[in-house]
Amino acid sequence: MKKLLVTGVTTGLGEAIVDLALQNGDEVYSIGKENNKSLISRAGYHFFPVNLDDVGMIKENVKDFLKDHKFDLVILNGSPIKEIMELDRTYLQILTKSMDREVWTNKQLIDILDLYAKVKQVVAVSSTEANLCSKGWGSFSIAKAALNAMIKTYAAEKPWTHFSAIDPGVVMTPELKRVFEHTDPKIFPSIKRIREGVVLTPEVAAKRFLSACEAAIEYKSGSFLDIRNMDSIFDI
């Protein structure tokens, strides 16, 4: 049995990861603004409500919940892309919120875990858009690039914990479905590319992601890994 900490479990990939981990007999801790009603009564599941948008108070708010635990794996889930928009039309508030959710919130969590708990492995949910920087993905790409840089920096500074940033592939979520429905692929060619590629259900993506987390230990700490380049490890 492993002990996991997973953020962002209301829907999508986060929910599916927790569901699979509990099926495997693991103990799962989660923090977030809202609990997942389908997980509340599951054996081995522990949730602590905290407003992760209040970045400055995260350390104080979650300290007692995380204190003295030994986590085998911490998964820092990401925020879904909600709108494709050119960078010059993206308000500074949107860019700031993206950085808070993808970078500074996760920084606070990593710091508090390092102070008050023991963590074998940290995996941040990232994206190849950090490198592709496709038209319309500005705030998302910039935040994910900063996330990858932060994970690599922590790997250099905290060698007792293994760090990775992993792209789980394209996962179908309600947010992505809305993006598909409301974004013109003629204006934003990335939408056509994504639609024509492999789009995973959250359940399949969770199975692949947890396998990738196990395999990531064999890579250099701080690495960015694209799950689509790790097919040899999957038995699905």
N, C-alpha and C positions, 0 to 999 in steps of 0.2 A: 504494500500500500504506500502510495506517495502522498505528500501534502503539497497542494497547489494553492496559489493565490492568483485569481483571474479578475481583471477589471472589465467593466462594460459587458454585463451578462443579460441585459434586458431582452435583446433579440439577436438574430443573426449568428455570426460566427462565435461570439462569446457564449451565448446560450448553448449552442451545440457542443462547444468544448467542455463546458461544465457537465452537460448531460452525459457525454461520453466518458468523462473522467469518473463520474459517480457510478456509471455502469461498470467501470473497471475496478470499482472498490476503493477509489482514491478519496481522500478527504479534501474538500475544496472550500477555500475562504474567498469571499468576494466583497468588494466595496463599490459603492456607486450611489447615485441619487435615488434610483428606484430599484426595488427588488423585482425578481422575476417570479410571478405568482406560481408558475408551474414547477419551480424548484424549491419553494419554501419548505415543504414537508419532506423533502428527500433526505434520507439518512446520509450523514457525512457532509452536509452542506451548511455553511455558516455565512451569514450576510450582515454587513454593517453599513447602515445608511450614512452617506456623507456627500456633501455638495462638492464635487471635484472641480466645479467652476470657480470656487472660492480658493484659488491657488495658494494664497498666503496663509490660510488656516489649515491646509491639508495635514501638515506634520503634527500639529497639536491634536487635530480631530481623530486621526487614525492611530496615534501612538499606542494607546492602551489595547486596541484590537489586535495589533500586529506584534506587540512586545513579547519577547522570549520564544517565539515560534521558530521552528527550523523548516524552511520551505525547500522542497526539492526543485520546484519550478515556479517562477513568477511570470505570468503572461500579461503584458501591458497591451491591452486591446486598443485599437484605434477608433477614431470617429469616421463614420461613413461619408463619402462624398455626396453632397446634397444638391449641388448646382454647378454646372459648367459655365464659366464666365471668363471673358478676357481680363487680364490682370489690370489694365488701366480702368476697368469698370468695377473693380473689386474694392469696396470700401476698406479703409484701414482697420476698422473695427472687426471686419471679417477675418482679415489677416492676423490680427492680434488674437482673436479667439481660436483660430487654427493653431497658432503657436502655443497658446496656453494649454490646449487640450492634448496636443501631440508631444510637446516638449516639456514645458515647465511643470505641468501636473505630474508627468512621469519622473521628472527630476526629483520632485518633492518625495514621491513614493520610494524611489531608489535610495535617496538619502536617509529616510526614516527607517527603511528596512536594514540598511547597513549599520545604523546606530543601535537598533533595538532588537533585531532578529538575525538569524543566520540564513543565508540564501545560497544554494548551490548554483542555480542557473536563472538568468533573466532573459526573457525573449520578448522583444517589442514587435508588434504587428506593423510591418512597414509596406512599402510599395516600390515597384520599379519606376513609378512615375517620378520618384525622387531624382532619377537619372534621365528619364525620357523628357520630362518637362513639356508635355504636349499642350497644344493650344487649348486654353480654357481651364487647365488644371492648376493654375498658378498658386493659389493659397494652399492647396493640398500638396503639390510638389515641393514647395518651399518648406512647409512644415515637416514633411517626411524626410527631406534632405537633412534638415537640422536634427531630426530625431536620430537618423543614422550616424551623424557626426557625434552626437552626444553619447550614443551607445558605444561607439569606438573609443571615445575619450574615457568613459568609465572603465572600459576593458583595460586600458593602460594604467589607470589609477587604482583599480581594485582587483588585483589578480586572484584573490581568493574566491571570487564569483565569476562564473562564465557568462559572457554577454553575447547576444546575437540580435540582429534585426532580420526578420523573415517576411517575405512577401507570400501570403497564402494563396495567391492566384485570385481570379475574379470570382467573387462569391455573390450569388443572387440574394439580394435583400430588398425590402420594400423601397429603401432609398435609391438603390441602383435601378430598380424597375421604373421609378419616377423619372430618373435621369434619362433612361432610354426613351421614355414616352414624351419627354418635353425638350429634348435636345436635338437640333437639326444636324444629322451626320454630314451634310454637305458643308456646313459651316465649321463643324468640329469633327474632323476625320477620325479622331481617336474612338469615337462612339461606334463607327462602322467596324473598326478593327476589333474592338472588344466584343461586339455582338457576334462577329464571325469566328471568334476564338472559343476556347473552352470556358464555359460558365458553370461553376460548381454549386450544388446545393450546400447549405450550411453544414449538413450532416456529413457529407463526403469531405468537404473542406476541413472540418474539425478532425476527422480521422487522419487525413494527410498532414495537417498541421502538427498534431501531437507526435506523429512519426518523425516529422522534420525536426521538432524540438529535441528528440532523442538523438537524432543523427548530428545535430548542430554541435554537440559536445566535442565531436571529433574534428571540428573546424577551429581555426584560430579564433580566440575570444575577440569580440568586436566586429566579426564578419557580418556583411550583408549577404543574405542568401535568398535566391528566388526558388520557390518550391517547384517551379516548372522545370528547373534544371537538376532536380533531385529524384527523378523518376525511378532510379534503380533501387531506392529504399522502400518503395511502396508495393504492397501486395494487394492492391485494390484496382 
